[in-house]
Amino acid sequence: MKYAIKIRKISTVNELENAWNNEDYKQLLERFNFPDAQSNDPQELQELLFMAITDFETDEAAKIVLDYTLSEHLTEGQIEQLSHEMLLDKVSEEYPVISLHKALFNTNQLLYKAYNGKFHNAEATIVDFEITPLDNTESYISKEIVLKCFAKNLDNHSLILRLFKNKINAVEAFEEANDVIWELQKKDSFYRLITSDYWMNKNEILSEEFNCEIEFFEEES
């Protein structure tokens, strides 16, 4: 399958737009003993939440936010452990379960801002790009297709290339692609991918325009 890629814009950010909504803020305010917040202004609610958070010790605050964001995926013991590890490491990059990285990123960055830098700062990469199927390649675009295409245009030192070489080359199934790329959004005339700076940063991307050919893993019958 062949594609032509044209990158429009690459951005590095330390928070994701719409990561939190008003209901999230109000639910968290309750958990931080600030119930019945009347405002519907997200900026005001965020500021109230930051004030409420900083009344708590850092590990206790981390535990409360982690419980809100990840209690369906982690045990109480895992949350307790992570609440301490977050002050020492970038858990949104290093946690072994890749599917939780986005939620851990949002949690980490909320606490980073609330405590003015006591937590590690993590970053995300946003790429706006056009992708055109070539030579009768079907038009459907998936996270796996996008990640394999971009892998063809990354510096050899890229973590993606080092960790997922066999998956990129279709020697093995690439199930992790759906978690490495946090979001793949279809815009009017382009796509937008969002991932961790840990997986892909703008300094690793070699060309703004490139063609590539990719393959998919097929199990032997």
Rosetta constraint file for C-alpha pairs under 8 A:
AtomPair CA 1 CA 133 HARMONIC 7.77 0.50
AtomPair CA 1 CA 134 HARMONIC 7.60 0.50
AtomPair CA 1 CA 135 HARMONIC 7.97 0.50
AtomPair CA 1 CA 137 HARMONIC 5.56 0.50
AtomPair CA 1 CA 213 HARMONIC 5.50 0.50
AtomPair CA 1 CA 214 HARMONIC 5.46 0.50
AtomPair CA 1 CA 215 HARMONIC 6.38 0.50
AtomPair CA 2 CA 133 HARMONIC 6.00 0.50
AtomPair CA 2 CA 134 HARMONIC 5.14 0.50
AtomPair CA 2 CA 135 HARMONIC 6.73 0.50
AtomPair CA 2 CA 137 HARMONIC 6.35 0.50
AtomPair CA 2 CA 211 HARMONIC 7.29 0.50
AtomPair CA 2 CA 212 HARMONIC 5.70 0.50
AtomPair CA 2 CA 213 HARMONIC 4.34 0.50
AtomPair CA 2 CA 214 HARMONIC 6.51 0.50
AtomPair CA 3 CA 131 HARMONIC 6.51 0.50
AtomPair CA 3 CA 132 HARMONIC 5.43 0.50
AtomPair CA 3 CA 133 HARMONIC 4.46 0.50
AtomPair CA 3 CA 134 HARMONIC 5.22 0.50
AtomPair CA 3 CA 137 HARMONIC 7.78 0.50
AtomPair CA 3 CA 149 HARMONIC 7.63 0.50
AtomPair CA 3 CA 211 HARMONIC 5.68 0.50
AtomPair CA 3 CA 212 HARMONIC 5.51 0.50
AtomPair CA 3 CA 213 HARMONIC 6.46 0.50
AtomPair CA 4 CA 131 HARMONIC 5.63 0.50
AtomPair CA 4 CA 132 HARMONIC 5.04 0.50
AtomPair CA 4 CA 133 HARMONIC 6.48 0.50
AtomPair CA 4 CA 134 HARMONIC 6.91 0.50
AtomPair CA 4 CA 209 HARMONIC 7.52 0.50
AtomPair CA 4 CA 210 HARMONIC 5.93 0.50
AtomPair CA 4 CA 211 HARMONIC 4.34 0.50
AtomPair CA 4 CA 212 HARMONIC 6.52 0.50
AtomPair CA 5 CA 129 HARMONIC 6.87 0.50
AtomPair CA 5 CA 130 HARMONIC 5.67 0.50
AtomPair CA 5 CA 131 HARMONIC 4.64 0.50
AtomPair CA 5 CA 132 HARMONIC 6.53 0.50
AtomPair CA 5 CA 208 HARMONIC 7.89 0.50
AtomPair CA 5 CA 209 HARMONIC 5.57 0.50
AtomPair CA 5 CA 210 HARMONIC 5.39 0.50
AtomPair CA 5 CA 211 HARMONIC 6.08 0.50
AtomPair CA 5 CA 212 HARMONIC 7.99 0.50
AtomPair CA 6 CA 129 HARMONIC 5.54 0.50
AtomPair CA 6 CA 130 HARMONIC 5.07 0.50
AtomPair CA 6 CA 131 HARMONIC 6.57 0.50
AtomPair CA 6 CA 208 HARMONIC 5.83 0.50
AtomPair CA 6 CA 209 HARMONIC 4.43 0.50
AtomPair CA 6 CA 210 HARMONIC 6.74 0.50
AtomPair CA 7 CA 127 HARMONIC 7.19 0.50
AtomPair CA 7 CA 128 HARMONIC 6.12 0.50
AtomPair CA 7 CA 129 HARMONIC 4.20 0.50
AtomPair CA 7 CA 130 HARMONIC 6.34 0.50
AtomPair CA 7 CA 208 HARMONIC 5.00 0.50
AtomPair CA 7 CA 209 HARMONIC 6.24 0.50
AtomPair CA 8 CA 127 HARMONIC 7.55 0.50
AtomPair CA 8 CA 128 HARMONIC 5.36 0.50
AtomPair CA 8 CA 129 HARMONIC 5.15 0.50
AtomPair CA 8 CA 130 HARMONIC 7.37 0.50
AtomPair CA 8 CA 208 HARMONIC 7.58 0.50
AtomPair CA 9 CA 127 HARMONIC 5.76 0.50
AtomPair CA 9 CA 128 HARMONIC 5.14 0.50
AtomPair CA 9 CA 129 HARMONIC 7.03 0.50
AtomPair CA 10 CA 125 HARMONIC 7.10 0.50
AtomPair CA 10 CA 126 HARMONIC 5.72 0.50
AtomPair CA 10 CA 127 HARMONIC 4.52 0.50
AtomPair CA 10 CA 128 HARMONIC 6.49 0.50
AtomPair CA 10 CA 202 HARMONIC 6.39 0.50
AtomPair CA 11 CA 125 HARMONIC 5.78 0.50
AtomPair CA 11 CA 126 HARMONIC 5.08 0.50
AtomPair CA 11 CA 127 HARMONIC 6.45 0.50
AtomPair CA 11 CA 202 HARMONIC 7.58 0.50
AtomPair CA 12 CA 123 HARMONIC 6.52 0.50
AtomPair CA 12 CA 124 HARMONIC 5.71 0.50
AtomPair CA 12 CA 125 HARMONIC 4.76 0.50
AtomPair CA 12 CA 126 HARMONIC 6.38 0.50
AtomPair CA 12 CA 197 HARMONIC 7.40 0.50
AtomPair CA 12 CA 201 HARMONIC 7.63 0.50
AtomPair CA 12 CA 202 HARMONIC 7.71 0.50
AtomPair CA 13 CA 123 HARMONIC 5.52 0.50
AtomPair CA 13 CA 124 HARMONIC 5.30 0.50
AtomPair CA 13 CA 125 HARMONIC 6.45 0.50
AtomPair CA 13 CA 126 HARMONIC 7.63 0.50
AtomPair CA 14 CA 109 HARMONIC 7.00 0.50
AtomPair CA 14 CA 121 HARMONIC 7.25 0.50
AtomPair CA 14 CA 122 HARMONIC 6.08 0.50
AtomPair CA 14 CA 123 HARMONIC 4.49 0.50
AtomPair CA 14 CA 124 HARMONIC 6.08 0.50
AtomPair CA 15 CA 19 HARMONIC 7.67 0.50
AtomPair CA 15 CA 106 HARMONIC 6.95 0.50
AtomPair CA 15 CA 109 HARMONIC 6.45 0.50
AtomPair CA 15 CA 123 HARMONIC 7.27 0.50
AtomPair CA 15 CA 124 HARMONIC 7.34 0.50
AtomPair CA 16 CA 106 HARMONIC 7.36 0.50
AtomPair CA 16 CA 124 HARMONIC 7.87 0.50
AtomPair CA 19 CA 106 HARMONIC 6.59 0.50
AtomPair CA 20 CA 24 HARMONIC 5.87 0.50
AtomPair CA 20 CA 25 HARMONIC 7.03 0.50
AtomPair CA 21 CA 25 HARMONIC 6.47 0.50
AtomPair CA 21 CA 42 HARMONIC 7.09 0.50
AtomPair CA 22 CA 26 HARMONIC 6.20 0.50
AtomPair CA 22 CA 40 HARMONIC 6.66 0.50
AtomPair CA 22 CA 41 HARMONIC 7.60 0.50
AtomPair CA 22 CA 42 HARMONIC 5.76 0.50
AtomPair CA 22 CA 45 HARMONIC 7.16 0.50
AtomPair CA 23 CA 27 HARMONIC 6.02 0.50
AtomPair CA 24 CA 28 HARMONIC 6.08 0.50
AtomPair CA 25 CA 29 HARMONIC 6.01 0.50
AtomPair CA 25 CA 42 HARMONIC 7.90 0.50
AtomPair CA 25 CA 45 HARMONIC 6.17 0.50
AtomPair CA 25 CA 46 HARMONIC 6.50 0.50
AtomPair CA 25 CA 49 HARMONIC 6.74 0.50
AtomPair CA 26 CA 30 HARMONIC 6.33 0.50
AtomPair CA 26 CA 35 HARMONIC 7.44 0.50
AtomPair CA 26 CA 36 HARMONIC 7.57 0.50
AtomPair CA 26 CA 37 HARMONIC 6.42 0.50
AtomPair CA 26 CA 45 HARMONIC 7.37 0.50
AtomPair CA 27 CA 31 HARMONIC 6.56 0.50
AtomPair CA 28 CA 32 HARMONIC 6.25 0.50
AtomPair CA 28 CA 49 HARMONIC 7.29 0.50
AtomPair CA 28 CA 65 HARMONIC 7.23 0.50
AtomPair CA 28 CA 68 HARMONIC 7.44 0.50
AtomPair CA 29 CA 33 HARMONIC 6.34 0.50
AtomPair CA 29 CA 34 HARMONIC 4.91 0.50
AtomPair CA 29 CA 35 HARMONIC 5.97 0.50
AtomPair CA 29 CA 37 HARMONIC 7.55 0.50
AtomPair CA 29 CA 48 HARMONIC 7.75 0.50
AtomPair CA 29 CA 49 HARMONIC 5.67 0.50
AtomPair CA 29 CA 52 HARMONIC 7.01 0.50
AtomPair CA 30 CA 34 HARMONIC 5.02 0.50
AtomPair CA 30 CA 35 HARMONIC 4.33 0.50
AtomPair CA 30 CA 36 HARMONIC 7.39 0.50
AtomPair CA 31 CA 35 HARMONIC 7.86 0.50
AtomPair CA 31 CA 64 HARMONIC 7.09 0.50
AtomPair CA 32 CA 49 HARMONIC 7.90 0.50
AtomPair CA 32 CA 52 HARMONIC 5.97 0.50
AtomPair CA 32 CA 53 HARMONIC 6.44 0.50
AtomPair CA 32 CA 64 HARMONIC 7.83 0.50
AtomPair CA 33 CA 52 HARMONIC 7.53 0.50
AtomPair CA 34 CA 52 HARMONIC 6.86 0.50
AtomPair CA 37 CA 45 HARMONIC 7.63 0.50
AtomPair CA 39 CA 44 HARMONIC 7.03 0.50
AtomPair CA 39 CA 45 HARMONIC 6.58 0.50
AtomPair CA 40 CA 44 HARMONIC 7.89 0.50
AtomPair CA 40 CA 45 HARMONIC 7.22 0.50
AtomPair CA 41 CA 45 HARMONIC 6.19 0.50
AtomPair CA 42 CA 46 HARMONIC 6.01 0.50
AtomPair CA 43 CA 47 HARMONIC 6.26 0.50
AtomPair CA 44 CA 48 HARMONIC 6.23 0.50
AtomPair CA 45 CA 49 HARMONIC 6.11 0.50
AtomPair CA 46 CA 50 HARMONIC 6.16 0.50
AtomPair CA 47 CA 51 HARMONIC 6.34 0.50
AtomPair CA 48 CA 52 HARMONIC 6.21 0.50
AtomPair CA 49 CA 53 HARMONIC 5.98 0.50
AtomPair CA 50 CA 54 HARMONIC 6.28 0.50
AtomPair CA 50 CA 113 HARMONIC 7.86 0.50
AtomPair CA 50 CA 114 HARMONIC 4.71 0.50
AtomPair CA 50 CA 115 HARMONIC 7.74 0.50
AtomPair CA 51 CA 55 HARMONIC 6.91 0.50
AtomPair CA 51 CA 114 HARMONIC 7.50 0.50
AtomPair CA 52 CA 56 HARMONIC 7.65 0.50
AtomPair CA 53 CA 61 HARMONIC 6.10 0.50
AtomPair CA 53 CA 114 HARMONIC 6.89 0.50
AtomPair CA 54 CA 58 HARMONIC 7.67 0.50
AtomPair CA 54 CA 61 HARMONIC 7.84 0.50
AtomPair CA 54 CA 114 HARMONIC 6.83 0.50
AtomPair CA 54 CA 115 HARMONIC 6.58 0.50
AtomPair CA 56 CA 60 HARMONIC 6.30 0.50
AtomPair CA 56 CA 61 HARMONIC 5.75 0.50
AtomPair CA 57 CA 61 HARMONIC 6.14 0.50
AtomPair CA 58 CA 62 HARMONIC 6.12 0.50
AtomPair CA 59 CA 63 HARMONIC 6.13 0.50
AtomPair CA 59 CA 83 HARMONIC 5.10 0.50
AtomPair CA 59 CA 84 HARMONIC 5.52 0.50
AtomPair CA 59 CA 87 HARMONIC 7.78 0.50
AtomPair CA 60 CA 64 HARMONIC 6.36 0.50
AtomPair CA 60 CA 83 HARMONIC 7.14 0.50
AtomPair CA 61 CA 65 HARMONIC 6.35 0.50
AtomPair CA 61 CA 111 HARMONIC 7.94 0.50
AtomPair CA 62 CA 66 HARMONIC 5.92 0.50
AtomPair CA 62 CA 83 HARMONIC 4.97 0.50
AtomPair CA 62 CA 84 HARMONIC 7.91 0.50
AtomPair CA 62 CA 86 HARMONIC 7.74 0.50
AtomPair CA 62 CA 107 HARMONIC 7.99 0.50
AtomPair CA 62 CA 111 HARMONIC 7.10 0.50
AtomPair CA 63 CA 67 HARMONIC 5.98 0.50
AtomPair CA 63 CA 79 HARMONIC 6.20 0.50
AtomPair CA 63 CA 80 HARMONIC 6.13 0.50
AtomPair CA 63 CA 82 HARMONIC 7.72 0.50
AtomPair CA 63 CA 83 HARMONIC 5.03 0.50
AtomPair CA 64 CA 68 HARMONIC 6.40 0.50
AtomPair CA 65 CA 69 HARMONIC 6.25 0.50
AtomPair CA 65 CA 107 HARMONIC 6.65 0.50
AtomPair CA 66 CA 70 HARMONIC 5.52 0.50
AtomPair CA 66 CA 71 HARMONIC 7.01 0.50
AtomPair CA 66 CA 79 HARMONIC 6.39 0.50
AtomPair CA 66 CA 83 HARMONIC 7.45 0.50
AtomPair CA 66 CA 104 HARMONIC 7.94 0.50
AtomPair CA 66 CA 107 HARMONIC 6.79 0.50
AtomPair CA 67 CA 71 HARMONIC 4.75 0.50
AtomPair CA 67 CA 76 HARMONIC 7.92 0.50
AtomPair CA 67 CA 79 HARMONIC 6.75 0.50
AtomPair CA 69 CA 103 HARMONIC 6.80 0.50
AtomPair CA 69 CA 107 HARMONIC 7.40 0.50
AtomPair CA 70 CA 74 HARMONIC 5.98 0.50
AtomPair CA 70 CA 103 HARMONIC 7.48 0.50
AtomPair CA 71 CA 75 HARMONIC 6.69 0.50
AtomPair CA 71 CA 76 HARMONIC 7.52 0.50
AtomPair CA 71 CA 79 HARMONIC 7.79 0.50
AtomPair CA 74 CA 78 HARMONIC 5.84 0.50
AtomPair CA 74 CA 79 HARMONIC 6.33 0.50
AtomPair CA 75 CA 79 HARMONIC 6.27 0.50
AtomPair CA 76 CA 80 HARMONIC 6.15 0.50
AtomPair CA 77 CA 81 HARMONIC 6.23 0.50
AtomPair CA 78 CA 82 HARMONIC 6.11 0.50
AtomPair CA 79 CA 83 HARMONIC 6.05 0.50
AtomPair CA 80 CA 84 HARMONIC 6.95 0.50
AtomPair CA 81 CA 85 HARMONIC 6.33 0.50
AtomPair CA 82 CA 86 HARMONIC 5.89 0.50
AtomPair CA 82 CA 91 HARMONIC 7.70 0.50
AtomPair CA 83 CA 87 HARMONIC 7.60 0.50
AtomPair CA 84 CA 88 HARMONIC 7.33 0.50
AtomPair CA 85 CA 89 HARMONIC 5.96 0.50
AtomPair CA 85 CA 91 HARMONIC 7.11 0.50
AtomPair CA 86 CA 90 HARMONIC 6.35 0.50
AtomPair CA 86 CA 91 HARMONIC 5.87 0.50
AtomPair CA 86 CA 108 HARMONIC 7.34 0.50
AtomPair CA 86 CA 119 HARMONIC 6.79 0.50
AtomPair CA 86 CA 120 HARMONIC 7.59 0.50
AtomPair CA 87 CA 118 HARMONIC 7.20 0.50
AtomPair CA 87 CA 119 HARMONIC 5.23 0.50
AtomPair CA 87 CA 120 HARMONIC 6.78 0.50
AtomPair CA 88 CA 119 HARMONIC 7.86 0.50
AtomPair CA 88 CA 120 HARMONIC 7.68 0.50
AtomPair CA 89 CA 94 HARMONIC 7.79 0.50
AtomPair CA 89 CA 120 HARMONIC 6.94 0.50
AtomPair CA 90 CA 94 HARMONIC 6.28 0.50
AtomPair CA 90 CA 120 HARMONIC 6.12 0.50
AtomPair CA 90 CA 121 HARMONIC 7.76 0.50
AtomPair CA 90 CA 122 HARMONIC 6.90 0.50
AtomPair CA 91 CA 95 HARMONIC 5.18 0.50
AtomPair CA 91 CA 101 HARMONIC 7.85 0.50
AtomPair CA 91 CA 104 HARMONIC 6.96 0.50
AtomPair CA 91 CA 105 HARMONIC 7.99 0.50
AtomPair CA 92 CA 100 HARMONIC 7.67 0.50
AtomPair CA 92 CA 101 HARMONIC 4.74 0.50
AtomPair CA 92 CA 102 HARMONIC 6.98 0.50
AtomPair CA 92 CA 103 HARMONIC 7.84 0.50
AtomPair CA 92 CA 104 HARMONIC 4.82 0.50
AtomPair CA 92 CA 105 HARMONIC 4.92 0.50
AtomPair CA 92 CA 108 HARMONIC 7.34 0.50
AtomPair CA 92 CA 122 HARMONIC 7.64 0.50
AtomPair CA 93 CA 101 HARMONIC 6.45 0.50
AtomPair CA 93 CA 105 HARMONIC 8.00 0.50
AtomPair CA 93 CA 196 HARMONIC 7.57 0.50
AtomPair CA 93 CA 198 HARMONIC 6.23 0.50
AtomPair CA 95 CA 100 HARMONIC 7.85 0.50
AtomPair CA 95 CA 101 HARMONIC 7.09 0.50
AtomPair CA 97 CA 101 HARMONIC 7.26 0.50
AtomPair CA 98 CA 176 HARMONIC 7.51 0.50
AtomPair CA 98 CA 179 HARMONIC 5.99 0.50
AtomPair CA 98 CA 180 HARMONIC 6.87 0.50
AtomPair CA 99 CA 179 HARMONIC 4.99 0.50
AtomPair CA 99 CA 180 HARMONIC 7.70 0.50
AtomPair CA 100 CA 104 HARMONIC 6.11 0.50
AtomPair CA 101 CA 105 HARMONIC 5.96 0.50
AtomPair CA 101 CA 179 HARMONIC 8.00 0.50
AtomPair CA 102 CA 106 HARMONIC 6.35 0.50
AtomPair CA 102 CA 182 HARMONIC 6.40 0.50
AtomPair CA 102 CA 196 HARMONIC 7.86 0.50
AtomPair CA 103 CA 107 HARMONIC 6.14 0.50
AtomPair CA 104 CA 108 HARMONIC 5.89 0.50
AtomPair CA 105 CA 109 HARMONIC 6.08 0.50
AtomPair CA 105 CA 122 HARMONIC 6.95 0.50
AtomPair CA 106 CA 110 HARMONIC 6.20 0.50
AtomPair CA 107 CA 111 HARMONIC 6.46 0.50
AtomPair CA 108 CA 112 HARMONIC 5.98 0.50
AtomPair CA 108 CA 119 HARMONIC 7.10 0.50
AtomPair CA 108 CA 120 HARMONIC 7.66 0.50
AtomPair CA 108 CA 121 HARMONIC 7.76 0.50
AtomPair CA 108 CA 122 HARMONIC 7.67 0.50
AtomPair CA 109 CA 113 HARMONIC 6.12 0.50
AtomPair CA 109 CA 121 HARMONIC 6.73 0.50
AtomPair CA 109 CA 122 HARMONIC 6.95 0.50
AtomPair CA 110 CA 114 HARMONIC 6.18 0.50
AtomPair CA 111 CA 115 HARMONIC 6.01 0.50
AtomPair CA 111 CA 119 HARMONIC 6.69 0.50
AtomPair CA 112 CA 116 HARMONIC 5.92 0.50
AtomPair CA 112 CA 117 HARMONIC 5.03 0.50
AtomPair CA 112 CA 118 HARMONIC 6.22 0.50
AtomPair CA 112 CA 119 HARMONIC 4.82 0.50
AtomPair CA 112 CA 120 HARMONIC 6.64 0.50
AtomPair CA 112 CA 121 HARMONIC 6.43 0.50
AtomPair CA 113 CA 117 HARMONIC 6.39 0.50
AtomPair CA 115 CA 119 HARMONIC 7.28 0.50
AtomPair CA 117 CA 121 HARMONIC 7.02 0.50
AtomPair CA 122 CA 197 HARMONIC 7.87 0.50
AtomPair CA 123 CA 196 HARMONIC 6.39 0.50
AtomPair CA 123 CA 197 HARMONIC 5.42 0.50
AtomPair CA 123 CA 198 HARMONIC 7.74 0.50
AtomPair CA 124 CA 194 HARMONIC 7.02 0.50
AtomPair CA 124 CA 195 HARMONIC 5.73 0.50
AtomPair CA 124 CA 196 HARMONIC 4.26 0.50
AtomPair CA 124 CA 197 HARMONIC 4.59 0.50
AtomPair CA 124 CA 198 HARMONIC 7.71 0.50
AtomPair CA 125 CA 194 HARMONIC 5.78 0.50
AtomPair CA 125 CA 195 HARMONIC 5.39 0.50
AtomPair CA 125 CA 196 HARMONIC 5.70 0.50
AtomPair CA 125 CA 197 HARMONIC 5.10 0.50
AtomPair CA 125 CA 200 HARMONIC 6.75 0.50
AtomPair CA 125 CA 201 HARMONIC 6.06 0.50
AtomPair CA 125 CA 202 HARMONIC 7.44 0.50
AtomPair CA 126 CA 192 HARMONIC 6.85 0.50
AtomPair CA 126 CA 193 HARMONIC 5.73 0.50
AtomPair CA 126 CA 194 HARMONIC 4.64 0.50
AtomPair CA 126 CA 195 HARMONIC 6.69 0.50
AtomPair CA 127 CA 192 HARMONIC 5.55 0.50
AtomPair CA 127 CA 193 HARMONIC 5.32 0.50
AtomPair CA 127 CA 194 HARMONIC 6.66 0.50
AtomPair CA 128 CA 190 HARMONIC 6.69 0.50
AtomPair CA 128 CA 191 HARMONIC 5.72 0.50
AtomPair CA 128 CA 192 HARMONIC 4.45 0.50
AtomPair CA 128 CA 193 HARMONIC 6.65 0.50
AtomPair CA 129 CA 190 HARMONIC 5.56 0.50
AtomPair CA 129 CA 191 HARMONIC 5.39 0.50
AtomPair CA 129 CA 192 HARMONIC 6.33 0.50
AtomPair CA 130 CA 189 HARMONIC 7.25 0.50
AtomPair CA 130 CA 190 HARMONIC 4.74 0.50
AtomPair CA 130 CA 191 HARMONIC 6.09 0.50
AtomPair CA 131 CA 190 HARMONIC 7.38 0.50
AtomPair CA 131 CA 191 HARMONIC 7.62 0.50
AtomPair CA 132 CA 139 HARMONIC 7.87 0.50
AtomPair CA 133 CA 137 HARMONIC 5.25 0.50
AtomPair CA 133 CA 138 HARMONIC 6.62 0.50
AtomPair CA 133 CA 139 HARMONIC 6.05 0.50
AtomPair CA 141 CA 145 HARMONIC 6.23 0.50
AtomPair CA 141 CA 146 HARMONIC 7.10 0.50
AtomPair CA 142 CA 146 HARMONIC 6.32 0.50
AtomPair CA 142 CA 184 HARMONIC 7.97 0.50
AtomPair CA 143 CA 147 HARMONIC 6.02 0.50
AtomPair CA 143 CA 177 HARMONIC 6.15 0.50
AtomPair CA 143 CA 178 HARMONIC 5.77 0.50
AtomPair CA 143 CA 181 HARMONIC 6.51 0.50
AtomPair CA 143 CA 184 HARMONIC 6.54 0.50
AtomPair CA 144 CA 148 HARMONIC 6.03 0.50
AtomPair CA 144 CA 174 HARMONIC 7.11 0.50
AtomPair CA 144 CA 177 HARMONIC 5.16 0.50
AtomPair CA 144 CA 178 HARMONIC 6.68 0.50
AtomPair CA 145 CA 149 HARMONIC 6.13 0.50
AtomPair CA 145 CA 214 HARMONIC 7.71 0.50
AtomPair CA 146 CA 150 HARMONIC 6.14 0.50
AtomPair CA 147 CA 151 HARMONIC 6.00 0.50
AtomPair CA 147 CA 177 HARMONIC 6.63 0.50
AtomPair CA 147 CA 181 HARMONIC 7.39 0.50
AtomPair CA 148 CA 152 HARMONIC 6.68 0.50
AtomPair CA 148 CA 168 HARMONIC 5.63 0.50
AtomPair CA 148 CA 214 HARMONIC 6.61 0.50
AtomPair CA 149 CA 153 HARMONIC 7.22 0.50
AtomPair CA 149 CA 212 HARMONIC 6.13 0.50
AtomPair CA 149 CA 213 HARMONIC 7.37 0.50
AtomPair CA 149 CA 214 HARMONIC 6.78 0.50
AtomPair CA 150 CA 154 HARMONIC 6.60 0.50
AtomPair CA 151 CA 160 HARMONIC 7.18 0.50
AtomPair CA 151 CA 161 HARMONIC 6.73 0.50
AtomPair CA 151 CA 168 HARMONIC 7.41 0.50
AtomPair CA 152 CA 212 HARMONIC 6.68 0.50
AtomPair CA 153 CA 205 HARMONIC 5.92 0.50
AtomPair CA 153 CA 206 HARMONIC 5.59 0.50
AtomPair CA 153 CA 207 HARMONIC 6.66 0.50
AtomPair CA 153 CA 210 HARMONIC 7.45 0.50
AtomPair CA 154 CA 158 HARMONIC 6.38 0.50
AtomPair CA 154 CA 161 HARMONIC 7.95 0.50
AtomPair CA 154 CA 204 HARMONIC 5.32 0.50
AtomPair CA 154 CA 205 HARMONIC 4.81 0.50
AtomPair CA 154 CA 206 HARMONIC 5.78 0.50
AtomPair CA 155 CA 204 HARMONIC 4.99 0.50
AtomPair CA 155 CA 205 HARMONIC 6.42 0.50
AtomPair CA 155 CA 206 HARMONIC 6.43 0.50
AtomPair CA 156 CA 161 HARMONIC 6.88 0.50
AtomPair CA 157 CA 161 HARMONIC 7.32 0.50
AtomPair CA 157 CA 162 HARMONIC 7.24 0.50
AtomPair CA 157 CA 204 HARMONIC 7.96 0.50
AtomPair CA 158 CA 162 HARMONIC 6.46 0.50
AtomPair CA 158 CA 199 HARMONIC 7.63 0.50
AtomPair CA 158 CA 200 HARMONIC 7.34 0.50
AtomPair CA 158 CA 204 HARMONIC 6.63 0.50
AtomPair CA 159 CA 163 HARMONIC 5.96 0.50
AtomPair CA 159 CA 198 HARMONIC 7.84 0.50
AtomPair CA 159 CA 199 HARMONIC 6.19 0.50
AtomPair CA 159 CA 200 HARMONIC 7.84 0.50
AtomPair CA 160 CA 164 HARMONIC 5.62 0.50
AtomPair CA 160 CA 165 HARMONIC 7.45 0.50
AtomPair CA 160 CA 199 HARMONIC 6.08 0.50
AtomPair CA 160 CA 200 HARMONIC 7.55 0.50
AtomPair CA 161 CA 165 HARMONIC 5.10 0.50
AtomPair CA 161 CA 168 HARMONIC 7.69 0.50
AtomPair CA 164 CA 168 HARMONIC 6.03 0.50
AtomPair CA 165 CA 169 HARMONIC 6.22 0.50
AtomPair CA 166 CA 170 HARMONIC 6.15 0.50
AtomPair CA 166 CA 171 HARMONIC 4.95 0.50
AtomPair CA 166 CA 172 HARMONIC 5.80 0.50
AtomPair CA 167 CA 171 HARMONIC 5.69 0.50
AtomPair CA 167 CA 172 HARMONIC 4.72 0.50
AtomPair CA 167 CA 173 HARMONIC 5.71 0.50
AtomPair CA 167 CA 174 HARMONIC 4.97 0.50
AtomPair CA 167 CA 217 HARMONIC 7.73 0.50
AtomPair CA 168 CA 174 HARMONIC 7.04 0.50
AtomPair CA 169 CA 214 HARMONIC 7.50 0.50
AtomPair CA 169 CA 215 HARMONIC 6.80 0.50
AtomPair CA 169 CA 216 HARMONIC 7.82 0.50
AtomPair CA 170 CA 174 HARMONIC 7.63 0.50
AtomPair CA 170 CA 215 HARMONIC 5.78 0.50
AtomPair CA 170 CA 216 HARMONIC 5.02 0.50
AtomPair CA 170 CA 217 HARMONIC 4.33 0.50
AtomPair CA 170 CA 218 HARMONIC 7.79 0.50
AtomPair CA 171 CA 217 HARMONIC 5.95 0.50
AtomPair CA 172 CA 217 HARMONIC 5.70 0.50
AtomPair CA 173 CA 216 HARMONIC 7.60 0.50
AtomPair CA 173 CA 217 HARMONIC 5.32 0.50
AtomPair CA 173 CA 218 HARMONIC 7.79 0.50
AtomPair CA 174 CA 217 HARMONIC 7.81 0.50
AtomPair CA 176 CA 180 HARMONIC 6.10 0.50
AtomPair CA 177 CA 181 HARMONIC 6.16 0.50
AtomPair CA 178 CA 182 HARMONIC 7.12 0.50
AtomPair CA 180 CA 195 HARMONIC 6.37 0.50
AtomPair CA 180 CA 196 HARMONIC 7.60 0.50
AtomPair CA 180 CA 199 HARMONIC 7.13 0.50
AtomPair CA 181 CA 193 HARMONIC 6.73 0.50
AtomPair CA 181 CA 194 HARMONIC 6.02 0.50
AtomPair CA 181 CA 195 HARMONIC 4.85 0.50
AtomPair CA 181 CA 196 HARMONIC 7.83 0.50
AtomPair CA 182 CA 193 HARMONIC 7.51 0.50
AtomPair CA 182 CA 194 HARMONIC 5.49 0.50
AtomPair CA 182 CA 195 HARMONIC 5.13 0.50
AtomPair CA 182 CA 196 HARMONIC 7.81 0.50
AtomPair CA 183 CA 192 HARMONIC 7.77 0.50
AtomPair CA 183 CA 193 HARMONIC 5.65 0.50
AtomPair CA 183 CA 194 HARMONIC 5.09 0.50
AtomPair CA 183 CA 195 HARMONIC 7.08 0.50
AtomPair CA 184 CA 191 HARMONIC 6.91 0.50
AtomPair CA 184 CA 192 HARMONIC 5.68 0.50
AtomPair CA 184 CA 193 HARMONIC 4.60 0.50
AtomPair CA 184 CA 194 HARMONIC 6.60 0.50
AtomPair CA 185 CA 191 HARMONIC 5.59 0.50
AtomPair CA 185 CA 192 HARMONIC 5.02 0.50
AtomPair CA 185 CA 193 HARMONIC 6.44 0.50
AtomPair CA 186 CA 190 HARMONIC 6.41 0.50
AtomPair CA 186 CA 191 HARMONIC 4.67 0.50
AtomPair CA 186 CA 192 HARMONIC 6.54 0.50
AtomPair CA 187 CA 191 HARMONIC 5.49 0.50
AtomPair CA 187 CA 192 HARMONIC 7.21 0.50
AtomPair CA 195 CA 199 HARMONIC 6.90 0.50
AtomPair CA 195 CA 200 HARMONIC 7.03 0.50
AtomPair CA 196 CA 200 HARMONIC 6.46 0.50
AtomPair CA 196 CA 201 HARMONIC 7.92 0.50
AtomPair CA 197 CA 201 HARMONIC 4.87 0.50
AtomPair CA 200 CA 204 HARMONIC 6.85 0.50
AtomPair CA 200 CA 205 HARMONIC 7.97 0.50
AtomPair CA 201 CA 205 HARMONIC 7.14 0.50
